[in-house]
Amino acid sequence: MFQLLLVIIYLSFISLGLPDSLLGAAWPSMYQELNVPISYAGAISMIIAFGTIVSSLQSDRLTRRLGTGKVTAISVGMTALALFGFSISSSFWVLCLWAIPYGLGAGSVDAALNNYVALHYESRHMSWLHCMWGVGASVGPYIMGYVMTGGGSWSGGYRVISILQIVLTMILLFSLPLWKNRPVLADADGQEVQTKALSIREVFRIRGAKEVMICFFCYCALEQTTGLWASSYLTLYKGVAADVAATFASLFYVGITIGRALSGFLTMKFDDVRMIRMGECLIGLGVVIMVLPFGRELALAGFLIIGLGCAPIYPCVIHSTPAHFGAERSQAIIGIQMASAYVGTCLMPPVFGLIANSISVALLPVYLCIILVLMIVMHELLVKKTEA
């Protein structure tokens, strides 16, 4: 039964990735049909991100009250409803309204599932599960493109993904008996320890909490900034043709997906802390390769290496959370980590956009290096404070 539940969690991670890249894939058609400026995609994205941050911060309370299984089923159901809402919308403002449950559904399930896997499964499963997210994120645009090239519209693509999410919701509802309750925590005398949901202020007081938040903020800022600006850096600074740059910039995500598949095997030999350190070293190597004056091909390879370096960091930071902070506080910490991640995702790529516009896109390696150094410092402080 435990392995059957793991299969269901794998499916849930694929479903988490399915909607994440849909807006970007469909927007070139959407904004023309909706008769709005192309920049309005940012407004929808921000609403989704804000909802995700809010629900991530509430994940501890929701999971303690309802359990991981119910939170997952309800959240996926909300996402399915929001995607169906997108498919029947003919106005930009209606899309903005549907973006609210879209974001609220994503945050809680992300935090709840990550904590459940961190508590009940080994590190390799966390890496492979996040690899499954990459599969979902890759399949989503493919489904959208298949529907549109087959004579359908973007709304049809959203409807197909919505149906897939509805099917998963039904599977999750039927699987509720398989989900184990929150582990019972006992003191030295074997008596059950009563725990409660932690407020944000209480989480901030936990030794190492601020460091892990900044570490996660930096990681997601680095990943999203690289993914967004890799093609522009290659084209505008390295002189790579736009179509070639777009193809090779995608190697960054290929590196993450392949890297997480490989990381699952490496975690059988190395612990989470060493996996994170190896990832940081690879990112640093990739950034250095970007600026070496040895031709454009080496710069292209740099992004692949950065992707490979990013691969183990996200899943290993999450998986190590119970070890650093204790099982009784891991859900609250992971919820805060998820919120920090989305803030980094929303804030830091546009900041580099301002730098690129005002100074030069050539500063991308410098920008990534600064974020990487801060991430390394915060991770080492986290290890020092929580292992003391």
TAZIPE-V307430 format. One record per backbone hydrogen bond with DSSP energy under -0.5 kcal/mol. CO is the residue of the C=O (numbers start at 1). NH is the residue of the N-H. E is the energy in kcal/mol with one decimal. If there is no record, write none. Layout:
co=CO nh=NH e=E
co=CO nh=NH e=E
This chain:
co=1 nh=5 e=-2.3
co=2 nh=6 e=-1.6
co=3 nh=7 e=-1.8
co=4 nh=8 e=-1.9
co=5 nh=9 e=-2.3
co=6 nh=10 e=-2.3
co=7 nh=11 e=-2.2
co=8 nh=12 e=-2.0
co=9 nh=13 e=-2.2
co=10 nh=14 e=-2.0
co=11 nh=15 e=-2.2
co=12 nh=16 e=-1.7
co=13 nh=17 e=-1.4
co=14 nh=18 e=-1.7
co=15 nh=19 e=-0.8
co=17 nh=20 e=-0.6
co=17 nh=21 e=-0.7
co=19 nh=22 e=-1.4
co=19 nh=23 e=-0.6
co=21 nh=25 e=-1.5
co=22 nh=26 e=-2.6
co=23 nh=27 e=-2.3
co=26 nh=29 e=-1.5
co=26 nh=30 e=-2.2
co=27 nh=31 e=-2.6
co=29 nh=33 e=-1.8
co=30 nh=34 e=-2.7
co=31 nh=35 e=-0.7
co=31 nh=36 e=-2.1
co=37 nh=40 e=-1.6
co=38 nh=41 e=-1.2
co=39 nh=42 e=-1.8
co=40 nh=43 e=-0.6
co=40 nh=44 e=-1.4
co=41 nh=45 e=-2.5
co=42 nh=46 e=-2.2
co=43 nh=47 e=-2.0
co=44 nh=48 e=-2.3
co=45 nh=49 e=-2.4
co=46 nh=50 e=-2.6
co=47 nh=51 e=-2.3
co=48 nh=52 e=-2.1
co=49 nh=53 e=-2.2
co=50 nh=54 e=-2.4
co=51 nh=55 e=-2.4
co=52 nh=56 e=-2.0
co=53 nh=57 e=-2.0
co=54 nh=58 e=-1.0
co=56 nh=59 e=-1.2
co=58 nh=62 e=-2.3
co=59 nh=63 e=-2.7
co=60 nh=64 e=-2.1
co=61 nh=65 e=-1.8
co=62 nh=66 e=-3.0
co=62 nh=67 e=-0.5
co=63 nh=67 e=-1.8
co=67 nh=71 e=-2.1
co=68 nh=72 e=-2.6
co=69 nh=73 e=-2.4
co=70 nh=74 e=-2.9
co=71 nh=75 e=-2.5
co=72 nh=76 e=-2.6
co=73 nh=77 e=-2.1
co=74 nh=78 e=-2.4
co=75 nh=79 e=-2.3
co=76 nh=80 e=-2.5
co=77 nh=81 e=-2.4
co=78 nh=82 e=-2.5
co=79 nh=83 e=-2.6
co=80 nh=84 e=-2.2
co=81 nh=85 e=-2.2
co=82 nh=86 e=-2.3
co=83 nh=87 e=-1.8
co=84 nh=88 e=-1.0
co=85 nh=88 e=-0.6
co=86 nh=89 e=-1.1
co=91 nh=95 e=-1.8
co=92 nh=96 e=-1.8
co=93 nh=97 e=-1.5
co=94 nh=98 e=-2.3
co=95 nh=99 e=-1.6
co=96 nh=100 e=-0.5
co=97 nh=100 e=-1.1
co=97 nh=101 e=-0.6
co=98 nh=102 e=-1.4
co=99 nh=103 e=-2.2
co=100 nh=104 e=-2.4
co=101 nh=105 e=-2.3
co=102 nh=106 e=-1.1
co=103 nh=107 e=-1.7
co=104 nh=108 e=-1.0
co=105 nh=109 e=-1.0
co=106 nh=110 e=-1.8
co=107 nh=111 e=-2.2
co=108 nh=112 e=-2.9
co=109 nh=113 e=-2.5
co=110 nh=114 e=-2.0
co=111 nh=115 e=-2.1
co=112 nh=116 e=-2.2
co=113 nh=117 e=-2.5
co=114 nh=118 e=-2.2
co=115 nh=119 e=-2.0
co=116 nh=120 e=-2.2
co=117 nh=121 e=-2.5
co=122 nh=125 e=-0.9
co=122 nh=126 e=-1.1
co=123 nh=127 e=-1.9
co=124 nh=128 e=-2.4
co=125 nh=129 e=-2.6
co=126 nh=130 e=-2.0
co=127 nh=131 e=-1.4
co=128 nh=132 e=-1.7
co=129 nh=133 e=-1.4
co=130 nh=134 e=-1.4
co=131 nh=135 e=-1.6
co=132 nh=136 e=-2.4
co=133 nh=137 e=-2.7
co=134 nh=138 e=-1.6
co=135 nh=139 e=-2.4
co=136 nh=140 e=-2.3
co=137 nh=141 e=-0.7
co=138 nh=142 e=-1.0
co=139 nh=143 e=-2.6
co=140 nh=144 e=-2.2
co=141 nh=145 e=-3.0
co=142 nh=146 e=-2.6
co=143 nh=147 e=-2.4
co=144 nh=148 e=-2.2
co=145 nh=149 e=-2.8
co=146 nh=150 e=-1.1
co=147 nh=152 e=-2.5
co=148 nh=151 e=-1.3
co=153 nh=156 e=-0.5
co=153 nh=157 e=-1.5
co=154 nh=158 e=-2.2
co=155 nh=159 e=-1.9
co=156 nh=160 e=-2.0
co=157 nh=161 e=-1.9
co=158 nh=162 e=-2.2
co=159 nh=163 e=-2.3
co=160 nh=164 e=-2.0
co=161 nh=165 e=-2.1
co=162 nh=166 e=-2.3
co=163 nh=167 e=-2.4
co=164 nh=168 e=-2.0
co=165 nh=169 e=-2.3
co=166 nh=170 e=-2.0
co=167 nh=171 e=-2.0
co=168 nh=172 e=-2.7
co=169 nh=173 e=-2.3
co=170 nh=174 e=-2.2
co=171 nh=175 e=-1.4
co=173 nh=176 e=-1.0
co=175 nh=178 e=-2.2
co=175 nh=179 e=-0.7
co=176 nh=179 e=-1.1
co=185 nh=193 e=-3.8
co=187 nh=190 e=-1.9
co=191 nh=187 e=-2.4
co=192 nh=194 e=-0.6
co=193 nh=195 e=-0.6
co=199 nh=203 e=-2.2
co=200 nh=204 e=-2.2
co=201 nh=205 e=-1.0
co=203 nh=206 e=-1.5
co=206 nh=209 e=-2.1
co=208 nh=212 e=-2.2
co=209 nh=213 e=-2.0
co=210 nh=214 e=-2.3
co=211 nh=215 e=-2.5
co=212 nh=216 e=-2.3
co=213 nh=217 e=-2.5
co=214 nh=218 e=-2.7
co=215 nh=219 e=-2.3
co=216 nh=220 e=-2.3
co=217 nh=221 e=-2.1
co=218 nh=222 e=-2.6
co=219 nh=223 e=-2.7
co=220 nh=224 e=-2.4
co=221 nh=225 e=-2.2
co=222 nh=226 e=-2.2
co=223 nh=227 e=-2.4
co=224 nh=228 e=-2.3
co=225 nh=229 e=-2.3
co=226 nh=230 e=-1.7
co=229 nh=233 e=-2.4
co=230 nh=234 e=-2.4
co=231 nh=235 e=-2.3
co=232 nh=236 e=-3.0
co=233 nh=237 e=-1.8
co=233 nh=238 e=-1.5
co=234 nh=240 e=-2.6
co=241 nh=245 e=-3.1
co=242 nh=246 e=-2.3
co=243 nh=247 e=-1.7
co=244 nh=248 e=-2.6
co=245 nh=249 e=-2.6
co=246 nh=250 e=-1.2
co=248 nh=251 e=-1.1
co=249 nh=252 e=-1.5
co=250 nh=253 e=-0.7
co=250 nh=254 e=-1.8
co=251 nh=255 e=-2.9
co=252 nh=256 e=-1.6
co=253 nh=257 e=-2.5
co=254 nh=258 e=-2.9
co=255 nh=259 e=-2.4
co=256 nh=260 e=-2.2
co=257 nh=261 e=-1.5
co=258 nh=262 e=-2.3
co=259 nh=263 e=-2.6
co=260 nh=264 e=-1.4
co=261 nh=265 e=-0.6
co=262 nh=265 e=-0.9
co=262 nh=266 e=-1.9
co=263 nh=267 e=-2.4
co=265 nh=268 e=-1.3
co=266 nh=269 e=-1.9
co=266 nh=270 e=-2.5
co=271 nh=275 e=-2.1
co=272 nh=276 e=-2.5
co=273 nh=277 e=-2.1
co=274 nh=278 e=-2.4
co=275 nh=279 e=-2.2
co=276 nh=280 e=-2.4
co=277 nh=281 e=-2.1
co=278 nh=282 e=-2.1
co=279 nh=283 e=-2.4
co=280 nh=284 e=-2.3
co=281 nh=285 e=-2.3
co=282 nh=286 e=-2.6
co=283 nh=287 e=-2.5
co=284 nh=288 e=-2.1
co=285 nh=289 e=-2.4
co=286 nh=290 e=-1.5
co=287 nh=291 e=-0.8
co=288 nh=291 e=-0.9
co=288 nh=292 e=-0.8
co=289 nh=292 e=-0.5
co=292 nh=294 e=-1.6
co=295 nh=299 e=-0.9
co=296 nh=300 e=-1.9
co=297 nh=301 e=-2.0
co=298 nh=302 e=-1.6
co=299 nh=303 e=-1.0
co=300 nh=303 e=-0.5
co=300 nh=304 e=-1.0
co=301 nh=305 e=-2.1
co=302 nh=306 e=-2.2
co=303 nh=307 e=-2.1
co=304 nh=308 e=-2.2
co=305 nh=309 e=-2.2
co=306 nh=310 e=-2.2
co=307 nh=311 e=-1.4
co=308 nh=312 e=-0.5
co=310 nh=313 e=-0.8
co=310 nh=314 e=-0.9
co=311 nh=315 e=-0.6
co=312 nh=316 e=-2.0
co=313 nh=317 e=-2.6
co=314 nh=318 e=-1.8
co=315 nh=319 e=-2.6
co=316 nh=320 e=-1.9
co=318 nh=321 e=-1.4
co=320 nh=324 e=-2.1
co=321 nh=325 e=-2.9
co=322 nh=326 e=-2.3
co=326 nh=329 e=-1.1
co=326 nh=330 e=-0.8
co=327 nh=331 e=-0.5
co=329 nh=333 e=-2.2
co=330 nh=334 e=-3.0
co=331 nh=335 e=-2.2
co=332 nh=336 e=-1.9
co=333 nh=337 e=-2.6
co=334 nh=338 e=-2.7
co=335 nh=339 e=-2.0
co=336 nh=340 e=-2.6
co=337 nh=341 e=-2.5
co=338 nh=342 e=-2.2
co=339 nh=343 e=-1.9
co=340 nh=344 e=-2.4
co=341 nh=345 e=-2.3
co=342 nh=346 e=-2.1
co=343 nh=347 e=-2.6
co=344 nh=348 e=-1.6
co=347 nh=351 e=-1.3
co=348 nh=352 e=-2.0
co=349 nh=353 e=-1.7
co=350 nh=354 e=-1.8
co=351 nh=355 e=-1.8
co=352 nh=356 e=-3.3
co=353 nh=357 e=-2.1
co=354 nh=358 e=-2.4
co=355 nh=359 e=-3.2
co=355 nh=360 e=-0.7
co=360 nh=363 e=-1.3
co=361 nh=364 e=-1.7
co=362 nh=365 e=-0.6
co=363 nh=367 e=-2.6
co=364 nh=368 e=-2.6
co=365 nh=369 e=-2.2
co=366 nh=370 e=-2.2
co=367 nh=371 e=-1.9
co=368 nh=372 e=-2.5
co=369 nh=373 e=-2.6
co=370 nh=374 e=-2.1
co=371 nh=375 e=-2.3
co=372 nh=376 e=-2.6
co=373 nh=377 e=-2.4
co=374 nh=378 e=-2.4
co=375 nh=379 e=-2.4
co=376 nh=380 e=-2.4
co=377 nh=381 e=-2.2
co=378 nh=382 e=-2.3
co=379 nh=383 e=-2.5
co=380 nh=384 e=-2.3
co=381 nh=385 e=-2.7
co=382 nh=386 e=-2.4
co=383 nh=387 e=-1.5
co=384 nh=388 e=-0.6
